[in-house]
């Protein structure tokens, strides 16, 4: 996955994956949510960058759900939790 394009505000594939995992485990009402998520992403992103990335994600989801995309998407694919996802989560929790 080293050649994953950094089209999402300079975020690598690994950072995006850790971001997704962090969003899944950090309660949205946690008072320091963005600081915790930033730490789980690897500490190279600030809480502000993480929160901005989240807003972009929400905007993308709204665009997708609205059906206002300028191109057609392929068939929907199922998303599965992989062993790699588990390993990343364990690594994050150990740090």
Secondary structure, DSSP 8 states (H G I E B T S, - for coil): -TT---TTTT--HHHHHHHHHHHHHS-TT-TTHHHHHHHHHTSSS-HHHHHHHHHHHHHHHHHHHHT--SS---S-------HHHHHHHHHHHH-
